[in-house]
Amino acid sequence: SCAEQRVNIVCGTVVETDSETALIETPLGRLSGINRHGLKRGDNAHLFIRPERMAVALNGAAAGLDNRVEAQLERRDLEGPFLNLLMRAGGHPVTLHVTNAGDGPALAPGQPVPVGFRRKDAIVLRAED
């Protein structure tokens, strides 16, 4: 299931579409992404977002993020010049892969953290039946 994976996949149902995007109702709220396969209202869908396309939405960093969810930090893993932020949002694992430039917000495990991504960076695909 979507909640058991350590990748950014969210399951939901398409509630609205336009010529390029789909808005899906998910356990994390309404999220939108590129609709490459012509999904229609009522279709079951998965939204995929790469960890490096997610951002911590603090201190003005929320500008331009079409999708936002509230998450809690579980763990920070240092990987050379990068940080992997392992979080949980509404029971779902959320991973962010960010540059460790030393100027990011100080985050503590258990701390609520708003995170988000741009609509154009997410893909909405039909859920496998």
C-alpha positions in Angstrom: 0.0 0.0 0.0 1.0 3.6 -0.4 1.5 4.1 3.3 4.1 1.3 3.6 6.6 2.6 1.1 9.6 4.9 1.8 9.0 6.9 -1.4 6.7 9.8 -2.0 3.6 8.2 -3.4 0.2 9.3 -2.3 -3.0 7.4 -3.2 -6.3 9.2 -3.9 -9.2 9.9 -6.1 -9.3 12.5 -8.9 -11.7 15.3 -8.0 -10.8 17.9 -10.7 -8.8 18.1 -14.0 -7.8 20.7 -16.5 -5.8 20.4 -19.8 -2.6 19.6 -17.9 -3.2 18.8 -14.3 -5.2 16.6 -11.9 -6.3 17.5 -8.4 -6.7 14.4 -6.2 -8.3 13.9 -2.8 -5.8 12.1 -0.5 -5.5 11.3 3.2 -3.1 14.3 3.3 -5.6 16.7 1.7 -6.0 17.8 -1.9 -2.8 17.6 -3.9 -2.2 18.3 -7.6 0.3 17.2 -10.3 0.7 16.8 -14.0 -1.9 14.5 -15.5 0.0 12.8 -18.4 -2.5 10.0 -19.0 -5.8 11.9 -19.2 -7.3 10.7 -15.8 -10.8 11.9 -15.2 -12.9 12.8 -12.2 -13.5 9.7 -10.0 -10.4 7.8 -11.2 -8.2 6.2 -8.6 -4.8 7.7 -8.8 -1.3 7.8 -7.4 0.7 11.1 -7.0 4.4 10.6 -7.3 6.9 13.3 -6.2 10.7 12.8 -6.1 12.3 13.5 -2.7 14.6 16.2 -4.2 11.6 18.1 -5.5 10.1 18.5 -2.0 11.0 21.5 0.2 10.6 22.5 3.8 8.1 25.3 3.7 9.5 27.6 6.4 10.9 31.1 6.4 9.5 32.2 3.1 10.4 29.0 1.3 6.7 28.3 0.8 6.5 30.7 -2.1 5.7 28.9 -5.3 4.8 25.6 -3.6 1.3 24.7 -4.9 1.0 21.7 -2.6 1.6 21.7 1.1 1.2 19.2 3.9 2.0 19.2 7.6 4.6 16.5 8.5 6.6 15.5 11.6 10.3 14.9 11.4 11.3 11.4 12.3 15.0 11.3 11.4 17.7 13.3 9.6 20.4 11.3 7.7 23.5 13.1 6.6 24.7 11.9 3.2 27.8 14.0 2.3 26.6 17.4 1.1 22.9 16.3 1.4 20.4 15.7 4.1 17.7 13.1 3.9 14.8 14.2 6.0 12.5 11.3 6.9 9.1 12.5 7.9 5.6 11.3 8.5 2.4 13.1 7.3 -0.9 11.6 8.3 0.6 8.2 8.8 2.4 8.3 5.4 6.2 8.4 5.0 7.5 11.5 3.3 11.2 11.8 2.3 12.9 15.1 1.4 16.4 15.1 -0.1 17.9 18.6 0.4 21.3 20.3 0.1 23.2 20.5 3.4 24.3 24.1 3.0 24.3 24.8 6.7 21.7 27.5 6.3 18.5 25.4 6.6 16.1 25.5 9.6 17.1 23.6 12.7 14.6 20.8 12.9 14.2 18.4 15.9 12.6 14.9 15.8 8.9 15.1 16.4 8.7 18.7 15.4 5.8 19.6 13.1 7.2 20.8 9.8 5.3 22.2 6.8 6.6 20.7 3.5 5.5 21.1 0.0 6.2 20.8 -3.8 5.3 22.5 -7.0 2.4 21.1 -9.1 4.7 20.8 -12.1 7.1 18.5 -10.2 4.5 15.9 -9.4 3.1 13.2 -11.7 -0.5 11.8 -11.3 -0.9 8.3 -12.7 -3.8 5.8 -12.7 -3.8 3.5 -9.7 -3.3 -0.2 -10.5 -6.6 -2.1 -9.9 
